[in-house]
């Protein structure tokens, strides 16, 4: 019998997890369970409100007892353009937020909102208002803009902005309203900070004075809407800066003790964002536990915390130990919006565990709807109508042959199998996983193998999906197989020429030069002598190879045309940690240079600014510049069937079309599976949200 998730009859929940489904009272409202989706950015907000509402509603359907917005601007004098967040400037924004609340309430969840006045962190590019904050400072963005110091009337105004936003939130139907003091973003956190606050009035100097605005806004908001809405606060108890910032053993703890009973809920974490949302490359699940564990000891109010928790056993331990009352999640709720329901139904093996890659975070920096490596439906719930657990039945009794068991081929096989197609997945390797088999063994990338593990398990449970390893097929054999549809997912290979973004022609290379591609290194090829890595990809590969080779004892120099190492990883909140780790390991870094020539014992470098050249000792040269699709099989098959009738459909997916991220490969495989047999679109293949013209 074909296993299809929509037809699944849930088994009984393991009694060990009963505690996770107990209600928790938060002020005047109660949750249905302990699963709490904390506020997180999504790149939809005020620009794509229908997408945002549908995405949050899907999470409520998946069993999250509380579902919150991202940070929401409350006034035009503190706005984040071009970053797309929520917007709640006046009553005209209420219908947008009400739509989200309705979606959440339809599934029995509580809706939370995180109003925010960012001050120092807003350049006000759209409103053109002068930013204001606790003390005169340049805005945090690298722009020639400074924020002015708030006077007492400004402080009264900001208090009023929070109250007005809370009243609007109550009208929209929100159950939980935040007072935001986390991530070093809110004006409240700037008043708390000795780094920013150099005031000499009642709002500066002592911690009691610096806490004043925080206390006032908590009291104001509770007085305004606390009769029906719970008042939560998000507070970073430690900034991981030692004595230069708040610490969980110093002023961070002091703040919680001073305000312990003011809010109805404490949502606690570490600051700033790149600490709170550290990637799996640099932090294990639950790394924040030791910083926030004191909070329950100093307040009688419920506490929620985060830690990229995906294991229900870890969640139960946190509750039973008294560390937390609610299990907070942002990234795990993105990877699997149905995580709570799967725990409740005894389907732990069906959980899509977050891999901690922060592709989701990159979407916020790029001002586009959320993406996820594990969950290709994320951001497409409204646009394409993709549900993370439901998919249309097969359009016909047909078979599909997929060649290549990497992330794209695996996801295509899983989703096609779920639809009910008969699928054969063939791979030339001895194990499934493709590029992830090798990349998942590189330093810090072990959790990325969850992409393989989830899909291997799912297809192993499907009687209509057959897998064949160590199966190399020719183009003729593809057609002899007799499938109705053929999918080529053979991936891509790194080039050895050095051609990429900075160089348009191959690097001049001696015949006796020792050049190794990333593929060869991952396959076990040995480097020798001083190693030079030329990184023109700017994501993770150059830096993880540098880390690997340096750990093996090689002298390593990383050369890049960019100004810093792995520069794209600013978008995943890890660039600083990557470069810091390499420097501490002794990897030499040469930014703003390209490689002009590669000889037996040295390379020639060219400065990107002056054109000046010099040599660098090198016995092994590793270019990390670009990959080319491994499309030979596809082209051979396409040539055979050209001009013939009554032949199977032939498509390529994933890196075999154009190499990209693992998230892009998974999405490509999923898209193929969704669209097979569906009418082709002549226009834009998804719904768009268009701005409305003003009547003026």
C-alpha positions in Angstrom: 0.0 0.0 0.0 1.3 3.4 -0.9 2.1 5.5 2.1 0.7 9.0 1.7 0.9 11.5 4.5 -2.6 12.8 4.0 -4.0 9.3 4.5 -2.0 8.6 7.6 -3.8 7.3 10.7 -2.0 8.7 13.7 -0.8 6.4 16.4 -1.2 7.2 20.1 1.1 9.8 21.6 3.9 8.5 23.7 2.9 9.3 27.3 6.5 10.7 27.9 5.4 13.7 25.9 2.1 14.4 27.6 3.7 17.3 29.5 4.3 19.1 26.2 0.5 19.2 25.6 -0.5 20.8 28.9 -2.0 24.3 28.7 -0.1 27.2 30.2 -1.8 30.3 31.6 -0.3 33.5 30.4 -2.0 36.4 32.1 -5.6 36.4 30.9 -5.1 33.8 28.2 -4.1 30.2 28.1 -2.2 28.2 25.5 -3.4 24.8 24.3 0.1 23.3 24.7 3.7 24.3 25.3 4.8 24.8 21.7 5.5 28.5 21.1 6.5 30.0 17.8 8.5 33.0 18.9 8.6 36.1 16.7 10.7 35.7 13.6 11.3 37.6 10.4 10.0 36.2 7.2 10.5 38.7 4.4 6.8 39.0 3.8 5.4 41.5 6.4 3.7 44.6 5.1 4.7 43.9 1.5 3.2 40.4 1.2 0.6 40.2 3.9 -1.5 37.4 2.4 1.7 35.2 2.2 2.5 36.1 5.8 -0.9 35.3 7.1 -1.1 32.0 5.3 2.3 31.0 6.5 1.4 31.7 10.1 -1.9 30.0 9.8 -0.2 26.8 8.5 1.9 26.8 11.7 -1.2 27.0 13.9 -2.7 24.2 11.8 0.5 22.2 12.6 -0.1 22.5 16.3 1.9 25.5 17.5 -0.1 26.8 20.5 1.2 30.3 20.1 2.2 31.8 16.8 3.8 35.3 16.7 4.5 37.9 14.1 8.0 39.2 13.3 9.0 42.6 14.8 6.4 45.1 13.7 7.1 48.8 13.2 4.8 51.0 15.3 5.6 54.4 13.9 6.8 56.0 10.7 9.7 57.7 12.6 11.3 54.3 13.0 11.0 52.2 9.9 13.3 49.6 8.3 13.0 50.1 4.6 14.2 48.2 2.5 14.0 45.4 5.1 10.5 44.0 5.0 8.9 43.6 8.5 5.4 44.0 9.9 3.9 47.5 9.8 1.4 48.9 12.3 1.6 52.6 11.9 -2.1 53.4 12.2 -5.6 51.8 12.1 -5.3 51.2 8.3 -2.9 48.4 9.1 -5.5 46.6 11.4 -7.2 44.5 8.6 -3.8 43.0 7.5 -3.0 41.9 11.1 -6.6 40.8 11.7 -6.3 38.4 8.8 -3.3 36.8 10.3 -5.1 36.5 13.7 -8.1 34.9 12.1 -5.8 32.3 10.4 -4.2 31.4 13.7 -7.4 31.4 15.7 -9.1 29.1 13.2 -6.8 26.3 14.4 -7.1 27.1 18.1 -3.8 29.0 18.5 -3.0 32.2 20.2 -1.7 35.1 18.1 1.2 37.2 19.4 2.6 40.5 18.0 6.0 42.0 18.6 5.6 45.8 18.3 9.0 47.5 18.0 10.5 51.0 17.9 14.1 50.4 16.7 15.5 53.9 16.9 19.2 53.6 16.4 18.7 50.7 14.0 16.5 52.5 11.6 17.8 54.9 8.9 14.2 55.9 7.9 15.0 55.7 4.2 11.3 55.8 3.3 9.9 58.2 5.7 13.0 60.5 5.7 12.3 61.3 9.4 15.4 61.9 11.5 15.9 58.8 13.6 16.0 59.2 17.4 17.4 57.1 20.2 18.7 57.3 23.7 21.8 59.3 22.9 23.2 60.9 19.8 24.8 58.2 17.6 25.3 57.2 14.0 22.7 54.7 12.9 23.9 51.1 12.9 23.7 50.9 9.1 26.8 52.1 7.4 25.2 55.3 6.1 26.0 59.0 6.6 23.0 59.3 8.9 22.9 60.0 12.7 20.2 59.6 15.2 19.4 62.4 17.5 19.1 62.1 21.3 15.5 61.8 22.6 14.3 64.6 24.9 11.6 64.0 27.5 8.8 64.8 25.1 10.2 62.2 22.7 10.2 59.7 25.5 6.6 60.4 26.3 5.8 60.1 22.6 7.5 56.7 22.3 5.6 55.5 25.3 2.4 56.6 23.6 3.4 54.9 20.3 3.6 51.6 22.2 0.2 52.1 23.9 -1.5 53.0 20.6 0.1 50.0 18.9 -1.1 47.8 21.7 -4.7 49.1 21.4 -4.6 48.5 17.6 -3.3 45.0 18.3 -6.2 44.3 20.7 -8.6 45.5 18.0 -7.0 43.2 15.4 -7.5 40.2 17.7 -4.1 39.5 19.1 -3.9 37.6 22.3 -0.3 38.3 23.3 1.4 41.7 23.0 5.1 42.1 23.4 7.3 44.8 24.8 10.5 44.2 22.9 13.9 44.5 24.4 16.0 41.9 22.6 18.6 41.5 20.0 20.2 44.9 20.6 17.5 46.3 18.3 14.8 48.0 20.3 15.1 51.5 21.7 14.4 50.0 25.1 17.5 47.9 24.9 19.5 51.0 23.9 18.3 52.8 27.0 19.4 49.7 29.0 22.9 49.6 27.5 25.9 51.5 28.9 27.4 51.4 25.4 24.6 53.7 24.0 23.2 55.4 27.0 25.3 58.4 28.2 22.4 60.4 29.5 22.6 62.3 32.8 18.9 62.6 33.5 16.5 60.2 35.1 16.8 57.8 32.2 20.6 57.5 32.3 23.5 56.5 34.6 22.4 53.9 37.2 20.8 50.7 36.1 17.6 51.7 37.9 17.5 54.8 35.7 18.3 52.9 32.5 15.5 50.4 33.2 13.0 53.2 33.7 11.7 53.4 30.1 11.4 49.6 30.0 9.3 49.6 33.2 7.2 52.5 32.1 6.3 50.9 28.7 5.5 47.5 30.4 3.2 49.3 32.8 1.6 51.5 30.1 0.8 48.6 27.8 -0.5 46.4 30.6 -2.8 49.2 31.8 -4.1 49.8 28.3 -4.8 46.2 27.1 -3.9 43.8 30.0 -7.6 43.1 30.7 -7.8 40.8 27.7 -4.3 40.5 26.2 -1.3 38.9 27.8 1.8 41.2 28.0 5.0 39.4 27.1 8.5 40.8 27.0 11.4 39.6 24.9 14.7 40.3 26.7 18.3 39.3 25.9 19.8 38.4 29.3 23.3 38.1 28.0 25.1 39.9 25.1 28.1 37.6 25.1 30.3 40.6 25.4 31.5 40.1 29.0 31.6 43.2 31.1 31.1 45.5 28.1 27.4 44.4 27.9 24.6 42.8 29.8 25.4 39.4 31.3 23.3 36.7 32.8 25.3 36.9 36.0 25.3 40.7 36.1 23.1 43.4 34.8 21.1 41.0 32.6 20.0 39.1 35.7 19.5 42.4 37.6 17.0 43.6 35.0 14.9 40.4 35.2 14.9 40.7 39.0 13.8 44.3 38.9 11.0 43.6 36.5 10.2 40.0 37.5 6.5 40.4 37.9 5.7 43.1 35.5 5.0 41.1 32.3 2.8 38.0 32.0 5.5 36.1 30.1 9.3 36.3 29.8 10.7 35.4 26.4 14.4 35.2 27.0 17.5 34.7 24.8 21.0 36.1 24.2 21.9 39.0 22.0 22.4 40.1 19.3 20.8 38.2 16.4 23.9 36.4 15.2 24.3 35.0 18.8 20.7 34.1 19.2 20.4 32.4 15.8 23.9 30.9 15.6 24.3 28.3 12.9 24.8 24.6 13.6 28.4 25.1 12.3 29.1 27.1 15.5 26.6 26.0 18.1 24.7 22.9 19.1 21.0 22.8 19.9 20.3 24.3 23.4 23.5 26.3 23.7 21.5 29.2 25.3 20.2 27.0 28.1 23.0 28.0 30.6 22.4 31.7 30.0 18.6 31.7 30.6 18.2 29.1 33.3 18.2 31.6 36.1 15.0 33.4 34.9 12.6 30.8 36.3 14.2 31.2 39.7 13.5 34.9 40.0 10.0 35.2 38.5 6.7 33.5 39.1 5.6 34.2 35.5 5.9 31.6 32.7 9.2 31.6 30.7 9.8 30.7 27.1 13.2 30.2 25.6 14.8 29.0 22.3 17.6 26.7 21.3 16.8 25.2 17.9 15.1 22.4 19.7 13.9 19.5 17.5 14.0 16.6 19.9 10.8 16.2 22.1 13.0 14.4 24.7 15.1 17.6 25.1 11.9 19.6 25.3 10.5 17.4 28.1 13.8 17.7 30.0 13.7 21.5 29.8 10.1 21.5 31.2 10.7 18.9 33.9 13.9 20.6 35.1 12.0 23.8 35.6 14.2 25.7 33.1 11.3 26.7 30.8 7.5 26.6 30.7 7.2 26.8 27.0 9.4 25.6 24.2 10.2 28.5 21.9 11.1 28.0 18.2 11.7 30.0 15.2 13.9 28.0 12.8 12.4 24.5 13.8 8.9 25.9 13.2 10.1 26.9 9.7 11.7 23.6 8.9 8.6 21.8 10.1 5.4 23.7 10.8 3.8 20.4 11.8 6.4 19.5 14.4 3.9 19.7 17.4 1.3 17.6 15.6 3.8 15.0 14.7 4.9 14.7 18.3 1.2 14.5 19.3 0.5 11.8 16.8 3.5 9.7 17.6 5.2 10.4 14.3 8.6 11.5 15.5 10.4 10.0 12.5 8.4 12.3 10.2 9.8 15.5 11.7 11.8 17.6 9.3 14.6 18.7 11.7 16.1 22.1 11.2 19.7 21.9 10.0 20.8 25.3 11.3 22.0 26.6 8.0 20.2 30.0 8.3 19.1 30.1 4.7 15.9 31.4 6.3 17.7 34.4 7.7 19.2 35.3 4.4 15.7 35.9 3.0 15.2 38.6 5.5 18.4 40.3 4.4 17.4 40.1 0.8 13.8 41.3 1.5 12.2 38.3 -0.1 9.8 35.7 1.3 11.2 33.1 3.6 13.1 30.1 2.2 14.1 26.9 4.0 16.5 24.1 3.0 14.5 21.4 4.7 11.0 22.7 3.9 10.7 23.7 0.2 7.0 24.8 0.8 8.1 27.6 3.1 7.0 31.0 1.6 4.9 29.3 -1.0 1.8 28.5 1.1 -0.2 31.4 -0.4 1.8 32.2 -3.6 1.6 28.6 -5.0 -0.8 27.0 -2.6 1.8 24.5 -1.4 1.0 22.8 1.9 3.9 21.3 3.9 2.0 18.0 4.5 -0.6 17.8 1.7 0.0 17.3 -2.0 -2.2 16.4 -5.0 -2.7 12.8 -6.0 -0.9 11.5 -9.1 -2.6 12.7 -12.3 -2.3 9.3 -13.8 -1.0 5.7 -13.2 2.5 6.6 -14.4 6.1 5.8 -13.5 9.1 8.1 -13.1 12.8 7.3 -13.3 15.0 9.6 -11.4 18.8 9.4 -12.0 20.7 11.0 -9.1 20.1 10.7 -5.4 21.3 14.0 -4.2 19.1 16.6 -2.4 17.1 17.4 -5.6 16.6 13.8 -6.7 15.7 12.6 -3.1 13.1 15.3 -2.7 11.6 14.6 -6.1 11.4 10.9 -5.2 9.9 11.6 -1.8 7.2 14.1 -3.1 6.4 12.0 -6.2 6.1 8.9 -4.0 3.7 10.8 -1.7 1.6 11.7 -4.7 1.3 8.0 -5.6 3.6 7.7 -8.7 5.7 4.6 -9.1 9.2 6.0 -8.7 12.6 4.4 -9.4 15.6 6.3 -8.0 19.0 5.2 -9.4 22.3 6.5 -8.2 25.8 5.6 -9.3 27.2 6.0 -5.8 27.1 3.4 -3.0 24.9 5.6 -0.8 22.2 8.2 -1.4 22.9 11.9 -0.7 24.9 13.3 -3.6 26.9 16.3 -2.7 25.6 16.2 0.9 27.3 12.9 1.6 30.7 14.7 1.2 29.8 18.2 2.3 28.2 16.8 5.4 31.5 15.4 6.5 33.3 18.8 6.3 34.0 20.7 9.6 30.8 21.9 11.2 28.4 20.7 8.5 27.3 17.4 10.1 23.7 18.5 10.8 23.2 19.3 7.2 23.0 15.5 6.6 19.5 15.7 8.1 18.4 16.7 4.6 19.4 13.2 3.5 18.3 11.3 6.6 14.7 12.7 6.5 14.2 11.9 2.8 15.8 8.5 3.0 13.5 7.5 5.8 10.4 8.8 4.1 11.0 7.0 0.8 12.0 3.8 2.7 8.4 3.7 4.0 6.9 4.0 0.5 6.2 0.7 -1.4 5.9 2.7 -4.6 9.5 4.0 -4.5 12.4 1.7 -5.5 16.0 2.6 -4.9 19.0 1.3 -6.8 22.6 2.2 -5.8 25.8 1.7 -7.8 23.7 1.9 -10.9 25.3 3.8 -13.7 22.9 4.2 -16.6 23.6 5.1 -20.3 21.2 7.2 -22.3 20.0 4.1 -24.2 19.3 2.3 -20.9 17.2 5.3 -19.7 14.9 4.8 -22.7 14.9 1.1 -22.4 13.7 1.3 -18.8 10.2 2.1 -20.0 9.3 4.9 -17.5 6.7 7.5 -18.5 8.9 10.3 -17.2 12.7 10.6 -16.9 14.3 13.0 -14.5 18.1 13.8 -14.5 19.4 15.0 -11.2 23.1 14.3 -11.6 24.3 17.4 -9.9 27.4 19.5 -10.8 31.2 19.4 -10.4 33.6 22.1 -9.3 35.8 23.5 -12.1 39.6 23.5 -11.9 40.2 26.5 -14.1 39.5 29.4 -11.7 36.9 30.9 -13.9 34.1 32.5 -11.9 32.9 35.9 -10.9 36.2 37.7 -10.9 38.0 35.8 -13.7 36.5 35.4 -17.1 39.3 33.2 -18.5 41.2 30.2 -17.0 44.1 30.9 -14.7 47.4 30.4 -16.5 48.5 27.0 -15.0 51.7 25.0 -15.4 51.2 21.4 -16.4 53.1 20.2 -13.3 51.2 22.4 -10.9 49.3 20.5 -8.2 45.6 21.7 -8.6 42.8 20.0 -6.6 39.2 20.8 -6.8 36.8 20.7 -3.8 35.4 17.5 -5.2 38.8 15.9 -5.2 39.6 17.0 -1.7 36.2 15.7 -0.4 36.9 12.4 -2.2 40.2 12.0 -0.3 42.8 13.5 -2.5 45.9 14.6 -0.5 47.2 18.1 -0.4 50.9 18.8 0.1 53.1 21.7 1.1 51.7 25.2 1.5 48.1 25.3 0.3 46.5 28.3 -1.4 42.7 28.3 -1.6 41.2 30.8 -4.1 37.6 31.5 -3.0 35.5 33.3 -5.5 32.3 31.5 -4.5 32.0 33.5 -1.2 29.7 31.1 0.6 30.9 28.2 2.8 33.1 25.9 0.7 36.3 27.9 0.7 36.3 28.5 4.4 35.4 24.9 5.4 38.2 23.5 3.2 40.6 26.0 4.7 39.5 24.8 8.2 39.8 21.1 7.2 43.3 21.5 5.6 44.6 23.6 8.4 43.4 21.1 11.0 45.3 18.4 9.0 48.5 20.4 9.6 48.9 22.3 6.3 50.0 25.9 6.0 46.9 27.5 4.4 46.4 30.8 2.7 42.9 31.8 1.6 42.8 34.4 -1.2 39.6 36.1 -2.2 38.6 39.0 -4.5 36.1 40.1 -1.8 36.9 42.3 1.2 36.5 39.5 3.7 36.2 35.7 3.9 32.9 34.0 2.8 31.3 37.4 2.4 27.9 36.0 1.4 27.6 34.5 4.9 26.9 38.0 6.3 23.4 37.0 5.2 23.5 33.8 7.4 24.9 35.7 10.4 28.2 33.7 10.5 30.8 35.7 8.5 32.4 37.1 11.6 32.7 33.7 13.2 34.1 32.1 10.1 36.8 34.6 9.7 37.6 34.7 13.4 38.0 30.9 13.5 40.3 30.8 10.5 42.5 33.6 11.9 42.7 31.8 15.3 43.7 28.6 13.5 46.5 30.4 11.7 45.0 30.5 8.2 46.5 33.5 6.3 43.8 35.6 4.6 44.5 37.8 1.5 41.4 39.8 0.6 40.9 41.9 -2.5 43.1 39.8 -4.7 42.7 37.3 -7.5 45.1 34.6 -8.7 46.7 35.4 -12.0 48.9 32.3 -12.5 49.6 28.9 -10.9 53.1 27.4 -11.0 54.6 24.3 -9.5 55.8 26.0 -6.3 53.9 29.4 -6.2 50.9 31.4 -7.4 50.9 34.9 -8.7 48.3 37.3 -7.1 46.9 40.5 -8.5 45.4 43.3 -6.4 41.9 44.1 -7.3 42.5 47.8 -6.8 46.0 48.6 -8.0 46.7 45.7 -10.3 50.0 45.1 -8.5 51.2 41.5 -8.6 53.3 39.4 -6.3 54.0 35.7 -5.7 53.0 33.4 -2.9 54.5 30.0 -2.1 52.1 27.2 -3.1 52.4 23.5 -3.6 48.7 22.7 -3.7 46.2 25.1 -5.4 42.5 24.8 -4.7 40.2 27.0 -6.8 36.7 27.4 -5.3 35.0 29.5 -8.0 32.1 27.8 -9.7 30.5 24.5 -10.6 29.3 23.2 -14.0 26.2 21.0 -14.4 26.9 17.3 -14.9 24.5 17.2 -17.8 26.2 14.8 -20.2 23.6 12.1 -19.6 20.7 14.5 -20.1 22.2 15.8 -23.4 22.8 12.3 -24.7 19.2 11.3 -23.9 17.8 14.5 -25.4 19.8 13.9 -28.6 18.4 10.4 -28.9 14.7 11.3 -28.5 14.9 14.5 -30.5 12.3 14.4 -33.3 10.8 11.1 -32.1 7.2 10.7 -31.0 5.9 8.5 -28.2 8.9 9.0 -26.0 9.0 9.7 -22.2 9.2 13.2 -21.0 12.8 14.2 -20.1 13.7 16.9 -17.5 16.7 17.9 -15.5 16.4 19.3 -12.0 18.6 20.8 -9.2 22.3 21.5 -9.8 22.0 19.7 -13.1 20.1 22.8 -14.4 22.3 25.4 -12.7 24.3 24.8 -9.5 23.1 26.7 -6.4 22.4 26.2 -2.7 21.1 23.0 -1.3 17.9 24.8 -0.6 17.6 25.6 -4.3 18.2 22.0 -5.2 15.5 20.7 -2.8 13.1 23.3 -4.1 13.8 22.3 -7.7 13.0 18.6 -6.9 9.9 19.5 -5.0 8.7 21.8 -7.7 9.1 19.1 -10.4 7.1 16.7 -8.3 4.3 19.3 -7.6 4.0 20.3 -11.3 4.1 16.9 -12.9 0.9 16.4 -14.8 -0.4 19.9 -13.9 -1.3 22.4 -16.7 1.6 24.6 -17.6 1.2 28.2 -16.8 1.5 30.7 -19.6 2.2 33.6 -17.3 3.5 34.2 -13.8 3.4 30.8 -12.1 2.3 32.1 -8.7 -0.1 34.6 -7.2 1.1 38.1 -6.7 0.1 40.7 -4.1 -0.2 44.0 -5.9 -0.3 47.5 -4.3 -3.6 49.3 -4.3 -3.9 52.7 -6.0 -4.8 55.5 -3.8 -8.1 57.3 -4.4 -6.3 60.6 -4.3 
